[in-house]
Amino acid sequence: MRSMLLAACAVQVLALPAFAQTAEAPKSDDLHTIGDDIVVTAPYARSRADLLSGTSVMTEGELRQSLQPQIGEVIARQPGVSATSFSPGASRPVLRGMQGERIRVLTDGIGSIDVSNTSADHAVTIDPITAQRVEIIRGPASLLYGSSAIGGVVNVLDKRIPRAVPEHGVHVDAIGSVASAADEVSIAGGIDAALTDTIVAHVDGSWRDTNNLRIGGYALAPELRAHALEHAAEGDEEAAEAAGVRGRLPNSFTRTKTAGGGLAIITDGGSLGFSVGYFDSTYGVPERPALHAHEGEGEGEEGHEHGDVSIGLKQWRADVRGEVELGEGFLEKLRVRVGYADYTHTEFEGDEVGTVFDNQGVEGRVELVQAKRGVWNGAFGGQFYIRDFSAVGEEAFLPPNETEQFGLFTVQELNFGALGVEASGRYERTNVSSNAVGITRHFNAFSAALGARYELIDGISIGINGSRAVRAPSAEELFSNGPHIATQAFEVGDPMLAKEKSWGLETFLRGETGGVAFSLGAFASWFKNYIYEGDTGLEEDELPVFQYAQADATYYGFEAELSAPLFDAGDFRFVADGVADYVRAKIDSVGPAPRIPPLRLLGGIEAQSDLVNGRIELEWSDKQTRVAAFETPTGSHTLVNASVSWRVLGVDSPATLQLSANNLFDVDARRHASFTKDYVPLAGRDVRATLSLSF
């Protein structure tokens, strides 16, 4: 695996002479060189208005307003987005009701190379406090980043490999935050320094410490708490203790630290850079109550006995990024990205080591961007991913396994002015093997999408696209067979699973007129051999059994977004905005798909000025009563949030102070997409102060 990484790096080194002779390099005084309306996850930069899929972009300022320990929570207010919210230390994005293997979380176009996709209790090894920008792609365009991105892509961009030479030689970013809900203290900083006219060095680091999370009521959901009280009335002391937990969520602490550095040579002819990074996180896993509340059961059972479960993970990562301008021929640019990571993840039961997960992976991507020829533009390339995974311990639910994946992709675009047509395709070869069980599976997958958009009037477009996507089952879906203490479940795979196939259809209407920007999209997906993990109602080793299986399934829903100016008052401009999203999913012959978010409405009013911005918003989530077997309903909730930001030293100040209060009325709120929502609610009232510097 390491030899493949070195070979990929050598490709970029060989490309160096193509641009090393050019003395002049792009410069930036603040390194914010990507426009808010430009999407780089495309794979070539395009305006959001030109894309045929649902797209959201969070800039650095917006990320600061939504700062949380895990990326899933940071982006959860975007259209069509929810979060797994397993615990404060582990929360992965949910896009259009899909999670896990159907969502790719990327770092600058390359996977996070951790094990967050294998189970909801595993954290994503990206610290949001160091992120510069996040791009969220939903729909067919995400297939360019892998068949496992069928639900969407979350691409997090940071500054670890510099993209530009600082205008004044040195650029500094720093941020510090304190928050009340978990007694959080977090700090981060980064420095870019020009060593020469074309060589830039970067260093960064972050540290976060949180205690047990303050919650807005009882830890147990009403139905589960009522069940616990029944057992408490019969003299069950553990049930009585579980039913009484309120105010603070036990064992929900987090401790995270990161460090990294990078070096890049940047010229007009291209760039070549590398970085190394370290991620270290320890977090508690709140305990499932000592009784199982399977709906319809008359009696509870004692849970699996263990001490407080916590997870400690470490990842060393190396990345290379290169880009070469190829002149005026058929090809305009060559881009190469390679990432390698060595990841270790230990699940502790009290002070005892339970299971140790080791994951070594390397992923590489080559993109050839075509020069625009009249109405024609496009790109094509290749991608590879290799993973070597092992788990050691009494509760190693997954045997050692290897995954090899190789893909070819293209996107081609014709722009006839008012009419735009886009086609994309991907071929992928996946080999999944486990010597421990003597099984090797090979899969060939072809995916494609075709769409068109038409500009009805200046600034307003309508569009439609269709897609055919094929996904190979993962090692976790094939080979799992054992107790997983962190999720407190007995997980069982099926080594005979077939490829998952789907047809998708998406339509949209979006644009801007008179200062009003809007986007409305509807989507549907029809799956054959949809892979899902269902609660069987059985128990093994005193744990509930979750079995991977296949059936046909249907997903459909909509997303809407609106922003409109209201009025001006003095130096302030008042703007209203809103988001609505809904998804409905059914597995044929089974019933509703598990953990599907309900209807959500979010609206806010913002007062904007050069010096001070203020915002108040309301987020309402409907109850979810369409539940899978043995899944409990989730009640509705309404969250009220407010914030104000101030450039403390004037309009051109490098310092911004932000005060925010989330869940102002301290309500009990739970995400239905969460595996642990019956005993891990969202944070209660959280007052946060954040000071950021950029100069």
N, C-alpha and C positions, 0 to 999 in steps of 0.2 A: 504493500500500500504506500509506504513512504517513497519507494522508487517511482511510483506513478506521479506522486506530487512533485518530486524533483524533476522528472521529465517534463511535466507541464510548466514548471517554472523556467526550465531551460528554453522552452518555446518562446517565452517572453524575453528572455535575455538575448536570444538570437535576433529578436525584433528590434532591440535597442538601437542599432545603428541607423534604423530608418528615421529616427527623430533626434538622436543625440547631438547632431551637428547644428541644430537650430538653437540659437542662443536665447531668443525672446520667449518668455513663458507667460501664460495667462496669469493675471493678477486679480486679487480681490481684497477689499479692505475688511470684509467680515465673513468671507467664505460662504455666504449664502448665495450661491451662484445658480441655484435652480429655482425657476419661477414657480409661484404657487399654482399656476394653471397648467404646468408642464408635468407630464408623467414619464418617468424614465423606465419604469417597469413595463415595457411595451413591445419589443425589447429596445426600440430606438425612441428617443424622446418625441412625444407628441402632445398636443393639446388635449385636455380632457374632453373638449367638445367633439374631437375627431374619433374618439374611441367608441367601440360598439358594445362595451360592457359597462356595468356599474362600477364607478371608480370614486374613491375618496382619498383626499390628501390631508394629512395633519402636519402643519408646519411646526417649527421649533417652539413658537409662542403658544400654539394650541396644545402641544405636548406638555408644556409646563403647567398649563391650566388643569390638565387631567392627570397629573403625576401620581402614579401608584407603583407598588413594587413589581407587578407583573404586567406584561404587554397586553394580555387579554382585558384587564380592567381599564387600561389607558384608552383603548380604542372602542370600548363597549357602547359609547353613545353615538357612534357613526351609523349611517343607514344600513340596515341589514346585518348588523353586528351585535352579537351578545358575547358571553364569556363562560368558560367552564366553572370558574369560581369554586374550585375544589377546596382551596384554603387561601389565606392571604399570601402564602408563599408559592402557590402554584395555580395559575389561571391562564388558559390558552384561548385564543379567539375562536368564536363560533360564527360562521358566515352562512346566512340563509338556512339556518337550522342544522348545518353540517359541521362536524368537528373531527378531531383525531386525524385519521389517515387521509381524510378528504380535504384538509387544509394544509398549505405549506407556509411556514413561517421562515422568512429569509433574512439574511444579513447581506445587504448590497447585492442581491440577486443569487446568493448561495445559501443553502439550507443552514439552519442553526446547528446541525450535526450533534444533537443531543438525543435524549430518549423521551422528550415531551410528547411525541406523537404516539408512544406505546401505551401510555396510561395517563389518566387525568390527574394523578397525584404528582406527576413529574413536572418540574419547573422548566420554563424556557430560559435558556442561557443567554438572554439579552437583557441588559439593565436599561429600562426606559429612560433613566435619568441622563444617560450618555447619548441618547438618540437625537439626531438633527431633524429627521423627517421620517414619516411613515406613509407608505402608499398601499392602499387596499384595493385589490382588483377582484371583482366578482364576475362570474360568468365565463364564457368561452375563452377569452384572452388569457386566462390563468393557465390554460393547458400548455402554453409555451414553456412553462416552468415545471412540467411533470404531470403524469396522469394522476398522481396523488393530490394534485391541486384542483381536482374536479369541482370542489366547493368554493375555492378562491385562494388568493395569495395575499399575505401580509409581508411587505418588504420594508425592513427597517434600515435606514441609511444613517451611518455615523461618520465621524471625521478621522477614523483611525488610520486610513490610508489617505493622505492629503490629496485634494483635487485641484488646488490652486495655490499660487505663491502669495503669502500675505502682503498686502499693499505696503505696509510700513515695516516689514521685516519680521514682526512677531504679532501673533494674535492669541488672546487669552479668553477662555470661557470658564466661568465658575458659577456654581449654583449651590445653595443651601436651603434646606427645608425642614420645618418642624410641623408635626401634626398631632392632634389630640387623641384621635380614636385609638391609636395603637402606641401612643407615646413615641412617635416616630421622630428620629433624627437622621437626616441624610445629607451628604455633601458629595459634590463631584467637581472635577475640574479638568481642563485640557489646555495644552499649549501647542501652537504651531509656530515653528521658527524657520525662517529661510536661512539655510547654511550657505547657499550661493544663489545666483540669479535663477537657477533651475532646480535646486535640490531643497526639499522641505522635510523637516523632521517633526514628528508629533509624539506627545506623551499624554496619557490621561489616566484617571483613576476615580473610583467612587467607593463610598462606604455608606451602608444603611443599617440601622438597628431599630427594630420594632418589638414591643411587648405584646402580650395577648390583646386581641382586638376587642374594643368596646362595641357592644351590639345594642339594638334598640328594644330588646325584650328578652324572652326566653330563648335559649339556644335551640330547643326542640320545637319543631313545627307543631301547630295545634293538634293535629291528628295523632302524631307520634307521642306528644306529651300526654294526651288523654290515655293512650295505651299504657304509657309508663306509670301513670297515676293509678290505673287499675291494678297493676302489679304491686305498686307501693302499698295499696290498701290491703293486699294479701301478705304483707310483711317483707317484701323484697326491698332491702335497703339500697342496693345498687340502682334499682329503678327509681326509688325516691330521690336519690342523689342526682340522677340524670334529669329528672323532671324539674328539679329546683334550680338548675344552672341558669343564671340570667345575668345581664349587665356586662360580663366579660366572657369571651369564648376561650375555654382552657386550651392550652397547648397550641396556640396559633401565632407564636412569635416568628420573626424572621431575622436573620443576620446575613448580610450580603456585602461582599467586597469584590472589586474588579480592578484590574490594572492592564495597561496596554501601551504599545508604542509602535510607530510606523515611520517609514522613510519612503519618499517618492521623488523621482526625477520627472519634471514637468516642462514640456516645451510646446511650441506651436505644432510640432509634428506628432505629438502624442505624449503618453505618460507611462511610467512603469513604477509600481510601488509594492511594498510588502508590509505586513504588520504581524505582530505577535500579541496575544492577549491571554489573560487569566481571569476566570470567573469562579468564585467560591461562595457558596450559599448553604446555609443551614436553616431549616424551618420545621416547625411543628406540624403534625397531621392531627387535627381534631378527631377525637375518638367516636366511632359509631357507638350508639347506646348499647348496653349489654343485653338488649332484647331485640329481636327482629320483628318488625311490624309489617310482615307480608299481609297485604289486604286479604281478608277472608279467613285468615288463620285464627283459630280460637285461642291458641296458647303461644306465648313467646318462648324463645329458647335462649339459653345463656350464650353470650358471645364468645369469640375466640379470646382466650386469656393472654394478655401481654401487658408490658409496661407502656408508658407514653411512647408513641411512635414519632420519630423525627427522621428527617432526611438530610444528609450531608452530601453535597455534590461539588465536584471540582472539574473544571475543563481548561485544558491548555489548547490554544488554537493558533494556527498560522494561516495567513491569507496573502494572496498575490492578486494584483489587478493590473492589467496592461491595456493600452489602447494606442493604435497606430493609425495615422491618416495615410490612406493608400493612394492619394492622388486623384486624378480626374477620369479614371477608367470606370469599368462596370461596378467595381466595389469602392466604397468611400472610406470605410473604417473596418478595422479588425479589433475586436474586443475579446479579452481573455480574463476569466476569473477562476481562481482555484482556492479552495479552502480545505484545510486538514484539521481535525480535532481529536484529541485524546481525552475521553470523558470517563469519570468514575463517580458512581452514585451509590451511597450506602444507606440502607434503611436500618435504623436502630430501634430496638425494643427496649425502652429504658436506656440503660448504659450498655446493653449487649448488642453486638452486631447481628442483625438478622440476615439480610441478603445484600450482596454487593453486585452491582451492575457495572460492567465495563463495556465501553463502546468506542471503537476507533473507526473513524470514517473520513473519506476524502470525496469531495465533489468538485467537478470542473465543468466549465461552460465556455464555449467559443461562439462568438456571434460575428457574422460578416454582414455589415450594413451596406446595402446597395445604394449607389448614387441615384438621386432622383432623375428620372428620364421622362420629361413631359408630365403625363398624368400618373406615371407608374413609380411606386416606391416599395421598398420591402427589405427583408432581412432573412437570413437563414443561418443555421448553425448546428452544433452538436453538444451533448451533455453527457456526463457520466457520474455515477454515484456508487461507491463501494462502502459497505458497512460490515464490520466484524463485531458481533455482539455476544456477550456471555453474562450469565448470572450465576452466582455461587452462594449457597446458603440453604438452610432447611426449607425456606419458602420461596425458592427460585421457581416461579411459575412458568418461566420460559427457558427452554434448553438453549445452549449455545447455537448460534446460527450465523450465516453469512448472506448478505444481499448484494447482488451486482446488477446494476441498471445502466443501460446505454440508450441514448435517444438521439434522434435527428428531428429538427423542427424547421418550420418556415412560416412567415407571415408575409402576404403580398397585398398591396393596396393600390386601388385605382381611384383617382380623385378627378371627377369631371365637373368641378365647381359645386353646384348645388347637390349633385349626386356623388356619393362615395361608396365603393364596394370593397370589401375586405374578405380574404380567404386565408385560413391558417391550417396547418396540419402537423401531426407529430407521429413518429414511429418510435416505439419503445420496446426494448428487450429486457426482461427481468428474470434473473435466476435467484431463487431462494432455496437455501439448503441448510440442513442440520445433520451433521454427522452423528450426533448423539442419538437421534431417532432413526437415522438411516433413510432420510427422505430428501429428495431434490426435486423442485418444481421449476419448469421453464414456461414463460409466458411471452407471447408476442402481442402487442397492443397497437392498434391504429386509431388515432383520434383526429377529428377534423371539424372545422367550423366555417360557415359562410354567412355573411351578413351585408346589409346595406343601410345607409342613412341618406335622408333627403332633407335639404334645408327648405322648409315651407316658406318662411320669410326670413329676412336678415336677422340672424341670431337665434332662430328657433328651428330645431331639427326633430325629425321623427325617424325611427329606425327599427329594424328587425334583424335578428340573427338566429341561426339554428346550428346545432352542434351534435356531433356523435362522439362520445367519450368512452374509453375503455380503461379500466384500472385493474392491475394485478393485485391479488391479496397480499397482505404483508406477512412477515414472519410471525407477528403477534397473533394475527387472525388464523394462521395455519397451525402453529405449534404450541400455543399456550395450553398448559395442563397442570394447574397446581394452585396453592393458596398464595394470594398476594396480600401481605399484611397491611400495606399502606392504604389500599382501597378496601381492605377487610372483605374480600370476596374471593371465591374460588373460581378461577377463570379457565375456560375450556375452549380450545380452538378446534378447527376441523381441517386436517391436512389435505382433504379432497376438495376444498373450495374451488369454484371456477372463477373465471374473470368476471368482474362486475362491468356491465355495459349500460349505457344510458343514451337517450335522445333528449336534447334540450331545446327549448324555444324561449326567446326573450324579446320583448318589445320595449321601446322607450320613447318618451317625448321630453325634450329638455331644451333649455335656452335661457336667454336673458333679454329683457325688454323694459325700458323705462326704469332701470335700476333694480328690477325684480328678477331674480335668478331662481329657476325651478328645475326639478328633475323628477320624472315619474316613470317607473319601470315595473313591468310585470314579467314573471318568469315561471317556467314549468319544466320539470325533468321527469322522464319516465325510465325507471331502472329495470333491468333484467338481471337476476342473480345479485340483487342488492345484499351487501354483507352488513349484518347488524349483530350486536351483542345484546341478548335478551336475558332477563331474569327468569330462571326456570321454576322458581318456587321451591326448589330442592335445597338441601344443605349437604356439605361435605367438609369434614374437619371443623364442624360447628360454624361454617361460613356459608352465606348464600351463594349458590352456583349461578354463574353467568356464562352462557354458551353462545359462541359464534355460529351463525346460521345464515342461510340465503333464501331469499324470496323476491318476487317482483315488488316494486314500490313506486310511489308517485309523490313528488314534491311540487308544490306551487305556492306562489305568494306575490307580494308586491313591496316596493320601496318608494318612498316619496320624500322630497326635500325641497324646502322653500326658504328664500331670504328676500325680504322686502324692506325698503326704507320707509320710515313712518313720518318723521318731521325733524326739523333742525331747531335747536334752542340754544342761543348763544354760541359757544364753541363746540357744542355737542351735537352729534348726529345720532338719532335714535333709529335702530334697526330691529325688526322682528324676524325670527327664523323658526323653522319647525322641521321635524322629522317624523315619519310614520313608517312602520314596517310590520309585515305579517307573513308567516309561513305556515303551511299545513302539509303534513306528511302522513302517508298511510303505507303500511306494509301489507300486501295482499295476503289474505287468509290468516293474518295475524292480528291486524288492527292498527291503531295509531303508532307511529314510530316513537321511540323513547326520547325524552329530553328535548322536545321541540319548543322553542320560545313562543310565547303568546303574542297577541297584538300589542304594539307599543306605540305611544304617542309622546313626543318630546317637543316642547316649545319654549322659546326664550325671548327676552327683550334686552338689547344691549345699547348702552350709551357710549359712543365712541368719540374720542378727541385725541389730539396729538399728545397730551400730557397724561390724561386719566381715562381709563375705560372701566365701565361697570356692567355687570350682567346679573340677571336673575332668570332662572329657568325652572320648569316643572316637567318631570318625567313620570308618566303613568304607564304601568304594565298591567294588562288584563289578567284575570285569573286563567289558569290552564286546567281544564277539566278533561280534555282529550288526552288520556294517558294510556301508556302501555300496560301490559299485565304486570301486576305487583308494583306498579309505580303509583305514587300518591299524587293527588292534585296539589296545585300551588295557588295560593291566594293572590289577589291583586294587591298592588301597592302604588303609592305616589310619593316620589321624592322631590323635595324642593331644594335647589342649590343656588348659591349666590357667590359672586366674586367681584373684586375690584383690583385693578392694577394701576400702578403709578410710577412714572419715570421720575425718580426721586431728585435728580439733579438737573431737570429741565428736559426740553423736547429732544435734544441731542444726547441725552444722558446714556452712558453705557450700562447704567444700573436700573433694574426694574424690580419693584416690590409688589408682590401679589398677596392678597388676603382672600381666602375662600372659606366657605362653610357649606359642606355637602350633607345632605339628609338633615336639613335644619330642624325638622320636627321629630327626629329620633325614631322613625318608624321601623317596624320589623319588616324587612324586605328580603326576598329570596329569589334567585334566578332558577327558572325551571330547567334550564340547560345544565345545571350543576348536578353532578353525581351525588353530592353530599348535601343538597339543599335542605333536607329535612332536619339536619343538625348543625349546619354551617350557614347562618344568615349573613347578609352583607353588613358592612360597617354601620354603626349608628351615627349619631351626629359627629362630624369630623371637621374641626376648625384647623386650617392650615395656613402657614405663612412661608412664603418662598421669596428669596432674594437671588436674582440672577445678574451676572455681570458679563459683558461681552465688549472687548476693546482690543 
